[in-house]
């Protein structure tokens, strides 16, 4: 099962995604004898002391059931290492896309192929995947070329993921609105 969750900055999207992930984790653990794990794929990198402190604070605030894995780019390889029915939360797609475009120099074709690979792995391995992303296109006029390219790519990837997802939500002021599923 693949669920896409978006929202503006500080909208409550990550908390909502964490709640859904934990519910899936508990539900799947009741149904099977195998131990299912709960993963938090963090896409931000430890670039300086402030970012390192922020990442550590987020890890410490989360329930100890979570296994945090820092994955700035190569999510598919990490998904391949997981077991059937594991629950994964990727937070967040916007940071991952930035890493892919500006650190790996990936174009939109490569990016969508990578995301398609995530989806294929999740279906094959019966993983439960939650993808968190930011809404950045709400009424912004962009004159900068690189920002425009980034926002175009993000919206294209959003539409692709939503087309392949079982459910899609947008969180506005802490209130989730279900658009699909």
C-alpha positions in Angstrom: 0.0 0.0 0.0 1.3 3.4 -1.0 0.0 6.6 0.6 1.0 10.2 -0.4 0.7 13.0 2.1 1.3 16.6 1.3 0.8 20.0 3.0 2.4 23.3 3.5 5.1 24.1 6.0 4.1 23.3 9.6 0.7 22.0 8.4 0.9 18.8 10.5 1.6 16.5 7.5 4.5 14.7 9.2 2.6 14.1 12.4 -0.3 12.8 10.4 2.0 10.5 8.4 3.6 9.2 11.5 0.2 8.4 13.1 -0.9 6.5 9.9 2.4 4.7 9.8 2.2 3.5 13.4 -1.5 2.4 13.0 -0.4 0.3 9.9 2.6 -1.1 11.8 0.3 -2.2 14.7 -2.4 -3.6 12.4 0.1 -5.6 10.4 1.9 -6.9 13.4 -1.4 -8.3 14.7 -2.0 -10.2 11.5 1.3 -12.0 11.1 3.8 -14.1 13.0 6.7 -12.3 11.5 8.0 -9.2 13.2 7.3 -6.2 11.0 9.5 -3.2 11.4 8.7 0.5 11.3 11.2 2.7 9.4 11.6 6.4 9.1 13.6 7.3 5.9 14.9 10.8 6.6 16.1 12.5 3.5 17.8 15.5 5.1 21.5 15.5 5.4 23.6 16.4 8.5 25.1 19.5 6.8 26.2 21.4 9.9 25.8 21.5 13.7 22.4 23.1 13.6 21.0 20.5 11.2 22.6 17.7 13.2 20.9 19.0 16.4 17.6 19.2 14.6 17.8 15.7 13.2 18.8 14.3 16.7 15.9 16.2 18.3 13.4 14.7 15.7 14.8 11.2 16.3 14.5 11.6 20.1 10.9 12.9 19.9 9.8 9.9 17.9 8.5 6.7 19.5 11.3 4.1 20.0 9.5 1.7 17.6 10.9 3.8 14.7 14.2 2.8 13.1 15.5 5.9 11.5 17.6 5.6 8.4 19.2 8.6 6.7 18.6 8.3 3.0 19.4 11.5 1.1 19.2 9.9 -2.3 19.3 6.1 -2.8 15.9 5.1 -1.4 15.4 2.1 -3.7 18.5 0.3 -2.5 17.2 0.7 1.1 13.7 -0.5 0.2 15.3 -3.7 -1.3 16.8 -4.5 2.1 13.5 -4.6 3.9 11.2 -7.5 4.7 7.7 -8.1 3.5 5.0 -5.9 5.2 7.5 -3.5 6.8 6.2 0.0 7.1 8.2 2.9 5.8 7.7 6.6 6.1 9.8 8.8 3.7 10.0 12.3 5.0 10.4 14.3 2.8 10.1 14.1 -0.9 10.9 17.8 -1.4 14.3 17.4 0.2 15.0 14.1 -1.6 14.1 15.8 -4.9 16.5 18.7 -4.1 19.3 16.2 -3.4 18.6 14.3 -6.6 18.5 17.4 -8.8 21.3 19.5 -7.3 23.7 17.0 -5.8 23.2 14.0 -8.1 22.4 16.1 -11.2 19.5 13.8 -12.0 17.0 14.9 -14.6 13.2 14.5 -14.4 13.3 11.2 -16.4 15.9 9.7 -14.0 13.9 11.0 -11.0 10.6 9.5 -12.1 12.4 6.2 -13.0 13.7 6.1 -9.4 10.3 6.8 -7.9 8.8 4.2 -10.2 11.4 1.7 -8.9 10.3 2.5 -5.3 6.7 1.7 -6.2 7.7 -1.5 -8.0 9.7 -2.7 -5.0 6.9 -1.8 -2.6 4.4 -3.8 -4.6 6.7 -6.8 -5.1 7.7 -6.9 -1.4 4.2 -5.9 -0.1 5.7 -3.0 1.8 3.5 -0.3 3.3 4.9 3.1 2.1 4.0 6.6 3.3 5.5 9.5 1.3 5.5 13.0 2.8 6.0 16.1 0.6 5.5 19.8 0.7 2.9 21.9 -1.3 5.0 24.6 -2.9 2.9 25.7 -5.8 0.1 27.4 -4.1 0.0 30.8 -5.7 3.7 31.4 -6.0 5.0 33.3 -9.0 8.6 32.1 -9.7 11.0 34.1 -11.8 14.2 32.2 -11.0 15.0 29.4 -13.5 16.2 26.8 -11.0 13.3 27.4 -8.7 10.9 27.1 -11.6 12.6 23.8 -12.7 12.5 22.4 -9.2 8.8 23.3 -8.7 7.9 21.9 -12.1 9.7 18.6 -11.3 8.1 18.4 -7.8 4.6 18.8 -9.2 5.3 16.3 -11.9 6.6 13.8 -9.4 3.6 14.5 -7.1 1.2 13.7 -9.9 3.1 10.5 -10.8 3.1 9.3 -7.2 -0.6 10.1 -6.7 -1.5 8.2 -9.9 0.3 5.1 -8.4 -0.9 5.6 -4.8 -3.7 3.8 -3.0 -4.5 7.0 -1.0 -3.6 10.7 -1.1 -4.1 13.3 1.6 -3.4 17.0 1.9 -3.0 18.3 5.4 -4.2 21.9 5.9 -3.8 23.6 9.3 -3.6 20.1 11.0 -6.7 18.8 9.2 -6.1 15.9 6.7 -8.3 16.0 3.6 -8.4 12.7 1.7 -8.3 13.2 -2.1 -7.9 9.6 -3.1 -8.6 6.2 -1.7 
